[in-house]
Amino acid sequence: MPHRDIWPRCRPSTCPGRCATPPRHAERHRSERIGWLRAAVLGANDGIVSTASLIIGVAAAEATAHQILVAGVAGLVAGAMSMAAGEFVSVSSQADTESADLARERHELDTTPASERAELTAIYVTRGLSRPLAEQVADQLMAHDALGAHARDELGIVEMHRARPIQAALASAATFSVGAFLPLITTVIAPQGTILPIVGGASLLSLAGLGALAARTGGAPVGKATLRVTFWGVLAMALTAGAGALFGAGG
């Protein structure tokens, strides 16, 4: 069978602008979402679980509707700030480590470039390139961006996965608040005697939906993710309800 070009040759006069260059294939990977997706899922999940558990625990202690609502609002504010602060500190530590590694690598490139070239060459050899080709690749990459090549191939630091403390803190605080708002609004509309079952049921449904959404976004199995997040939600609410009932009865 004769070979046929995928992009047939044509004259610009007959089809201008259509055959000069094949269209570029824009490719997006789910790993690009890993930074914000992790913080968002963690924040929303913690917002639902901690606020719902707090509300259920206080309700189990036979508190009034006003006391339950105040405890829930306080839990939302405290939790959002705690998530933001914790995420910022944690990701800042990662960013500091990355900066220190890059500074060290920059110094080694300035003082011992030959050793750094040999190091990069050895990395490519272990990945399957022949030594002559590995040396050629190392030379070209170092001529183009020596620090970037070593950051990526030696340190494993990739731009799309770089630590971004402020972004992570804001995402965690915002998603925690959104998650915590769900059990709070349920508390407001639920009759006094039904807060425990209604808040618990609505929160579990929210957790299941969050697990399914996160799994779909990240390309993970939906059933497993939904079951995992729902199980821990049930456990947290049950234990908190038990603690509230115990100390409420003792008071």
Buried (B, 14 or more C-beta within 10 A) or exposed (E): EEEEEEEEEEEEEEEEEEBEEEEEEEEEEEEEBEBBBBBBBBBBBBBBBBBBBBBBBBBBBEBEBEEBBEBBBEBBEEBBEBBBEBBBEBBBEBBEEBEEBBEEBBEBBEEEEEEBBEBBBBBBBEEEBEEEEBBBBBEEBBEEEBBBBBBBBBBEBEEEEEBBBEBBBBBBBBBBBBBBBBBBEBBEEBEEEEBBEBBBEBBBEBBBBBBBBBBEEBEEEBEEBBEBBBEBBBEBBEEBBEBBBEEBEEE
